[in-house]
Protein backbone atom coordinates (compact mmCIF):
# COMPACT_ATOMS: atom_id res chain seq x y z
CA UNK A 1 0.00 0.00 0.00
CA UNK A 2 1.43 3.34 -1.09
CA UNK A 3 1.13 6.51 1.06
CA UNK A 4 -1.80 8.82 0.35
CA UNK A 5 0.37 11.51 -1.24
CA UNK A 6 1.49 9.03 -3.90
CA UNK A 7 -2.09 8.68 -5.11
CA UNK A 8 -2.57 12.46 -5.06
CA UNK A 9 0.57 12.94 -7.15
CA UNK A 10 -0.57 10.16 -9.47
CA UNK A 11 -3.96 11.81 -9.99
CA UNK A 12 -2.37 15.23 -10.51
CA UNK A 13 0.22 13.85 -12.90
CA UNK A 14 -2.40 11.98 -14.91
CA UNK A 15 -4.59 15.08 -15.18
CA UNK A 16 -1.66 17.22 -16.34
CA UNK A 17 -0.54 14.54 -18.79
CA UNK A 18 -4.05 14.17 -20.19
CA UNK A 19 -4.36 17.94 -20.61
CA UNK A 20 -0.97 18.33 -22.30
CA UNK A 21 -1.70 15.33 -24.51
CA UNK A 22 -4.74 17.18 -25.86
CA UNK A 23 -3.07 20.59 -26.03
CA UNK A 24 -0.01 19.56 -28.05
CA UNK A 25 -2.07 18.91 -31.17
CA UNK A 26 -3.71 22.33 -30.96
CA UNK A 27 -0.31 23.94 -30.47
CA UNK A 28 1.09 22.13 -33.51
CA UNK A 29 -1.80 23.32 -35.67
CA UNK A 30 -1.51 26.86 -34.31
CA UNK A 31 2.19 27.03 -35.19
CA UNK A 32 1.69 25.09 -38.44
CA UNK A 33 4.24 22.50 -37.30
CA UNK A 34 2.19 19.29 -37.43
CA UNK A 35 4.26 16.36 -38.65
CA UNK A 36 4.52 12.57 -38.35
CA UNK A 37 7.41 13.17 -35.95
CA UNK A 38 5.11 14.99 -33.54
CA UNK A 39 2.59 12.18 -33.83
CA UNK A 40 5.34 9.67 -33.09
CA UNK A 41 6.37 11.57 -29.96
CA UNK A 42 2.75 11.78 -28.85
CA UNK A 43 1.97 8.11 -29.32
CA UNK A 44 5.40 7.00 -28.13
CA UNK A 45 4.88 8.77 -24.82
CA UNK A 46 1.38 7.32 -24.65
CA UNK A 47 2.74 3.79 -25.08
CA UNK A 48 5.08 4.24 -22.11
CA UNK A 49 2.58 6.04 -19.87
CA UNK A 50 -0.06 3.37 -20.53
CA UNK A 51 1.99 0.89 -18.49
CA UNK A 52 2.26 3.21 -15.48
CA UNK A 53 -1.35 4.42 -15.67
CA UNK A 54 -2.82 0.92 -15.81
CA UNK A 55 -0.49 -0.45 -13.13
CA UNK A 56 -1.07 2.58 -10.89
CA UNK A 57 -4.84 2.28 -11.14
CA UNK A 58 -4.67 -1.43 -10.29
CA UNK A 59 -2.53 -0.69 -7.23
CA UNK A 60 -4.92 2.08 -6.15
CA UNK A 61 -7.84 -0.34 -5.91
CA UNK A 62 -5.73 -3.07 -4.23
CA UNK A 63 -5.95 -5.40 -7.19
CA UNK A 64 -2.53 -6.72 -6.25
CA UNK A 65 -4.27 -9.03 -3.79
CA UNK A 66 -5.67 -10.78 -6.88
CA UNK A 67 -2.61 -11.28 -9.14
CA UNK A 68 -4.60 -12.92 -11.93
CA UNK A 69 -6.93 -9.93 -12.22
CA UNK A 70 -3.97 -7.57 -11.97
CA UNK A 71 -2.21 -9.23 -14.89
CA UNK A 72 -5.42 -9.43 -16.91
CA UNK A 73 -6.21 -5.72 -16.50
CA UNK A 74 -2.65 -4.69 -17.35
CA UNK A 75 -2.60 -6.92 -20.43
CA UNK A 76 -6.01 -5.72 -21.64
CA UNK A 77 -4.97 -2.07 -21.21
CA UNK A 78 -1.85 -2.56 -23.33
CA UNK A 79 -3.72 -4.59 -25.94
CA UNK A 80 -6.34 -1.86 -26.22
CA UNK A 81 -3.59 0.67 -26.97
CA UNK A 82 -2.18 -1.70 -29.60
CA UNK A 83 -5.62 -2.23 -31.14
CA UNK A 84 -6.25 1.52 -31.38
CA UNK A 85 -3.17 1.92 -33.58
CA UNK A 86 -3.97 -1.28 -35.41
CA UNK A 87 -7.32 0.09 -36.58
CA UNK A 88 -5.64 3.41 -37.39
CA UNK A 89 -3.17 1.63 -39.65
CA UNK A 90 -5.94 -0.32 -41.34
CA UNK A 91 -8.29 2.62 -41.90
CA UNK A 92 -5.85 5.53 -42.06
CA UNK A 93 -7.94 7.43 -39.47
CA UNK A 94 -7.48 7.63 -35.70
CA UNK A 95 -11.05 7.30 -34.41
CA UNK A 96 -12.34 8.32 -30.99
CA UNK A 97 -15.68 7.27 -29.56
CA UNK A 98 -18.01 9.29 -27.35
CA UNK A 99 -16.55 7.40 -24.37
CA UNK A 100 -12.84 6.89 -25.01
CA UNK A 101 -9.36 7.62 -23.66
CA UNK A 102 -10.13 10.99 -22.07
CA UNK A 103 -13.08 9.63 -20.11
CA UNK A 104 -11.04 6.61 -19.00
CA UNK A 105 -8.23 8.85 -17.75
CA UNK A 106 -10.69 11.01 -15.81
CA UNK A 107 -12.20 7.87 -14.25
CA UNK A 108 -8.73 6.66 -13.21
CA UNK A 109 -8.00 10.09 -11.74
CA UNK A 110 -11.15 9.78 -9.62
CA UNK A 111 -10.08 6.29 -8.49
CA UNK A 112 -6.70 7.62 -7.38
CA UNK A 113 -8.32 10.49 -5.46
CA UNK A 114 -10.73 8.10 -3.73
CA UNK A 115 -7.80 5.92 -2.65
CA UNK A 116 -5.94 9.00 -1.41
CA UNK A 117 -8.92 10.23 0.63
CA UNK A 118 -10.39 7.01 1.98
CA UNK A 119 -7.38 4.70 1.82
CA UNK A 120 -7.02 1.66 -0.39
CA UNK A 121 -8.78 -0.50 2.21
CA UNK A 122 -12.07 1.05 1.06
CA UNK A 123 -11.90 -1.12 -2.06
CA UNK A 124 -11.97 -4.28 0.06
CA UNK A 125 -15.45 -3.41 1.37
CA UNK A 126 -17.95 -6.10 0.42
CA UNK A 127 -21.25 -4.94 -1.02
CA UNK A 128 -23.93 -6.74 1.06
CA UNK A 129 -26.41 -7.71 -1.66
CA UNK A 130 -23.94 -9.26 -4.10
CA UNK A 131 -21.09 -10.22 -1.77
CA UNK A 132 -18.41 -8.78 -4.04
CA UNK A 133 -15.64 -6.44 -3.03
CA UNK A 134 -15.98 -2.85 -4.19
CA UNK A 135 -12.84 -3.05 -6.33
CA UNK A 136 -14.46 -5.57 -8.65
CA UNK A 137 -17.17 -3.04 -9.51
CA UNK A 138 -14.41 -0.68 -10.63
CA UNK A 139 -12.87 -3.49 -12.67
CA UNK A 140 -16.27 -4.30 -14.16
CA UNK A 141 -16.78 -0.68 -15.21
CA UNK A 142 -13.34 -0.56 -16.81
CA UNK A 143 -13.92 -3.83 -18.66
CA UNK A 144 -17.26 -2.60 -20.01
CA UNK A 145 -15.55 0.46 -21.48
CA UNK A 146 -12.77 -1.69 -22.91
CA UNK A 147 -15.28 -4.10 -24.47
CA UNK A 148 -17.04 -1.19 -26.18
CA UNK A 149 -13.72 0.12 -27.51
CA UNK A 150 -12.70 -3.33 -28.76
CA UNK A 151 -15.99 -3.67 -30.61
CA UNK A 152 -15.40 -0.38 -32.42
CA UNK A 153 -11.73 -1.18 -33.14
CA UNK A 154 -12.24 -4.66 -34.56
CA UNK A 155 -15.27 -3.64 -36.54
CA UNK A 156 -12.90 -1.37 -38.47
CA UNK A 157 -9.99 -3.84 -38.51
CA UNK A 158 -11.97 -6.73 -39.97
CA UNK A 159 -13.82 -4.38 -42.28
CA UNK A 160 -10.65 -3.76 -44.29
CA UNK A 161 -8.91 -0.56 -45.26
CA UNK A 162 -5.70 0.83 -46.66
CA UNK A 163 -3.26 -1.31 -44.65
CA UNK A 164 -2.46 -4.95 -44.04
CA UNK A 165 -4.23 -6.40 -41.02
CA UNK A 166 -2.03 -7.18 -38.06
CA UNK A 167 1.38 -6.27 -39.46
CA UNK A 168 2.22 -3.05 -37.63
CA UNK A 169 1.47 -0.54 -34.86
CA UNK A 170 2.28 3.13 -34.18
CA UNK A 171 5.40 3.72 -36.31
CA UNK A 172 4.25 1.57 -39.18
CA UNK A 173 0.85 3.27 -39.07
CA UNK A 174 2.63 6.40 -40.32
CA UNK A 175 5.26 4.81 -42.58
CA UNK A 176 3.13 1.93 -43.91
CA UNK A 177 6.04 -0.46 -43.35
CA UNK A 178 6.13 -3.87 -41.72
CA UNK A 179 7.79 -4.78 -38.43
CA UNK A 180 10.65 -7.27 -38.74
CA UNK A 181 10.11 -10.47 -36.78
CA UNK A 182 13.77 -10.61 -35.71
CA UNK A 183 13.75 -7.68 -33.31
CA UNK A 184 16.15 -6.88 -30.48
CA UNK A 185 13.13 -6.01 -28.33
CA UNK A 186 12.68 -9.74 -27.74
CA UNK A 187 16.05 -10.14 -25.99
CA UNK A 188 14.74 -9.09 -22.56
CA UNK A 189 11.63 -11.31 -22.60
CA UNK A 190 13.77 -14.09 -24.09
CA UNK A 191 16.12 -13.99 -21.11
CA UNK A 192 13.18 -14.22 -18.71
CA UNK A 193 11.75 -17.14 -20.67
CA UNK A 194 15.04 -19.05 -20.70
CA UNK A 195 15.58 -18.43 -17.00
CA UNK A 196 12.14 -19.86 -16.24
CA UNK A 197 12.74 -22.77 -18.62
CA UNK A 198 15.92 -23.75 -16.76
CA UNK A 199 14.21 -23.46 -13.35
CA UNK A 200 15.64 -20.04 -12.44
CA UNK A 201 19.27 -21.00 -13.11
CA UNK A 202 20.07 -17.34 -12.33
CA UNK A 203 18.26 -15.45 -9.59
CA UNK A 204 15.05 -14.10 -11.13
CA UNK A 205 15.53 -10.71 -9.48
CA UNK A 206 18.90 -10.29 -11.21
CA UNK A 207 17.48 -11.40 -14.57
CA UNK A 208 14.65 -8.87 -14.24
CA UNK A 209 17.15 -6.04 -13.73
CA UNK A 210 19.24 -7.23 -16.70
CA UNK A 211 16.12 -7.43 -18.90
CA UNK A 212 15.08 -3.95 -17.74
CA UNK A 213 18.38 -2.34 -18.73
CA UNK A 214 18.53 -4.20 -22.05
CA UNK A 215 14.96 -3.19 -22.90
CA UNK A 216 15.58 0.42 -21.83
CA UNK A 217 18.73 0.67 -23.96
CA UNK A 218 17.00 -0.93 -26.94
CA UNK A 219 14.01 1.41 -26.66
CA UNK A 220 16.21 4.52 -26.45
CA UNK A 221 18.33 3.34 -29.38
CA UNK A 222 15.29 2.58 -31.50
CA UNK A 223 13.41 5.78 -30.61
CA UNK A 224 16.47 7.96 -31.25
CA UNK A 225 17.14 6.33 -34.61
CA UNK A 226 13.54 6.61 -35.81
CA UNK A 227 13.20 10.24 -34.69
CA UNK A 228 16.43 11.30 -36.38
CA UNK A 229 15.50 9.50 -39.60
CA UNK A 230 12.05 11.09 -39.75
CA UNK A 231 13.49 14.53 -38.91
CA UNK A 232 16.13 14.20 -41.63
CA UNK A 233 13.56 13.07 -44.19
CA UNK A 234 11.15 15.91 -43.38
CA UNK A 235 13.99 18.45 -43.01
CA UNK A 236 12.86 19.51 -39.55
CA UNK A 237 14.43 19.66 -36.10
CA UNK A 238 13.41 17.24 -33.36
CA UNK A 239 12.98 19.76 -30.54
CA UNK A 240 12.68 23.03 -32.47
CA UNK A 241 9.89 24.39 -34.64
CA UNK A 242 12.14 26.06 -37.24
CA UNK A 243 12.79 23.71 -40.13
CA UNK A 244 15.74 22.85 -42.31
CA UNK A 245 15.62 23.69 -45.98
CA UNK A 246 15.43 20.70 -48.25
CA UNK A 247 18.56 20.20 -50.42
CA UNK A 248 16.66 20.95 -53.62
CA UNK A 249 15.26 24.16 -52.09
CA UNK A 250 18.74 25.30 -51.10
CA UNK A 251 20.03 24.59 -54.60
CA UNK A 252 17.17 26.49 -56.27
CA UNK A 253 17.75 29.45 -53.94
CA UNK A 254 21.44 29.57 -54.86
CA UNK A 255 20.64 29.37 -58.56
N, C-alpha and C positions, 0 to 999 in steps of 0.2 A: 504494500500500500504506500503510495507516494504522499508527501505532505500536501496540504490544501493549496499552498501557493503554487505548486507545480501544475495543478489543474487550472488555476487562474491564468498562469502564464501560457499554458497550452491553449486555452480559450481565446486569450488576447492575441496570441501569435497566429492562430488559425483565422481569426477575424481580419487581422491586418493582411495576412497572406491572401485571403479570399478577395479582399478589396483591391489590393495591388494587382492581383491576377486579372481582375476585370478592367482596371484602369489602364494597364499597359497597352492594350489594344487601342483604346481611345487616344492615348498619347501618340502612338505610332501613326494613327491616321491624321491627327492634328498636325504633326510635324512632317507628314508625307514620307515616312521612313519605314513603312510596312515592308517586310521581306520574309522569305522562308527562314532566314537565320533567326529573326525574332520569334517566329512560330516555334522553331526548334528549341530555343531557350525556354520559352513558355512551357511547352509540353515536356521538355526534359526536366525542368524543375518540378512540374506536376508529378512526373513518374517517381521522383525521389520522395517528394512530400507525401505521396499516397501511402507509402509504407509507414511513415511516422504517424500520419493522421489515423489510419485504420488501427494500428497497434495501440496508439494512445487512447482511442475511444474504447477499445476492448479492455484496457487496463482500468479505465475510469469506471466501468460498470462491473468490475471484478470478474471478468470473464476468464481470467487466468485460473480460477478454481475449476474450470471446465476446459481442459486443454484442447479437446476435440473441437469444441465450438470456437475456441480462440483461433485455431488453425484454419477452420472452415471460413470464418468471417474474414480473416486476413487474405486467404486465397481468393475468395469471391471478390473482395475489393480490388485486388490487383488484376484479376481477370476482367472485371468490368472496365477498368482503365484500358486494358489491352483491346477489348471488344469495341470500345468507343473509337479508337484509332483504326481498328480493322474495318468498321463500317465506313469510316471517313475515306480510307484508301479505296474501298470498293466503289463508293458513290461519288467521291470527289467533293463531298460537302460534309462539314462538321455540324451535325444536327444536335439541337438541345430541345428537350421536352419541357412541358409546363412545370413538371417537378423533376429537377435534374441535380447537377453538381452543386449549384449554389444553395439550394434548399437542403441538400444533404450536409453540407458544411455548416450551415446555420443550426441544424438539428444536433450535430456533433458538438458544436460550441455550447449549446444548451445543456447537453449531457455532462460536459466538463464542468460547467458552472454549478450544476446540481451536485456533482460529486465534491466540488470544492466547498459548497455551503453545508450540505448535509452529511458529508463523509461517504466513502464508498460502501460502507456497511448498509446504507439505505437500499442498495440494489439487491441485497440478500433477503429483503422482506418478502414473505410469502403472501400472495393475494388469497384471502380466505376462500372465495367461491371456487377458484380453479386450482388452488394448491401449487401454483407456479411462482418462482421467484420473480421479482420485479424486473430483473435484468433481461429475462427472456422475452418480456414484452418489448423492450427496446430492440433486442435482436430481431424479433418478429417484424417490427416496423421497418427496420433497415432492410430485411430480406424482401419485404413487399415492394419497397422502392427499387431494389436491385432487380427483382423479377420483372417489374414494369420496364425498366431500362433495357434488360436483356431482350425482352420481346420486341422492343423498337429497334434495337441494334441488329438482331438476327433476321428480322423481317427485311431489312435493307440488304444485309450480307447475302442471304440466300435468294434475294430478288435479282442479283446481278448488278453490274455497273461497269465502270471504266477500268477496274483493276482485277487482278487475279486473287481469288478467294484464298485467304489464309497464308499468304506468302510473306507479308511484311507488317510493320507497325509504324511508329511515329515518323522515323526518318524516311523510310521507304514510301510513306504516304505522300511525302513531298517530292521525292526524287523518282518515284515509280520504279525502283530497283529492288531486286530480291535480296534477302538476307542469306549469307553463306552458312551452310550447316556446320562447317568446321570453324568455330568461333572460340576465341580465347576466353570468352565469358563463361565457358563451361568448365574451366580449370578448377575454380573454387568449389562448385558443386561436385565435380568429379573427385576431388580430394576427400570431401565428406562422404561420398558414396563408397570409395575404396576403403576408407577407414572403418566404416560400418561393416563392409563386406568381410574384412579381416578381423572382426571382433575387437574394434578399437585398439589396433596395434600401437597407435600413438594416442596419447591422452586427447580426448575429444575437445577439451577446452583449448588446447594448443592448436589443434587442427582448425578450429573455428576462427581463432585469431589469424592464422596463416591465410585461410580462405578470405577473411575480411580484407586484409591488406592486398592480396592478389586482386580481388574484385574491385577494390577502390582504385588501385593503380590502373587496371585495365579500363575502368570507366572513365577516369581522367584522361588517359591516353586516347581513347576512342572519341570522347567528346571534344577534346582539343583539336584532334585531326579533322573531324567533320566540320567543326565551326570554322577553322582556318580555310578549309577547301571551299566551303560555301561562300565565305567572305571574299576569297580571291576570285571566285567565279563571278560573283555579283559586283565586284569592284567596290566593296564597302568595308568599313572598319567594324570590328567586333563590338567594341564598347564606345564608339563615337558615331554621331549621326552623320557628320560630313563624309562624303563618299570619295573613293578614288575615281580617277578618270580611266575609262577603258582604253587599252592600247590604241585601238583604231581612232578613238576620239582625240587622243593626244597627237597622233600622227596627222589627222585632218586639221587640227588647230595649227600645227607647225607649218603645214603646207599653205 
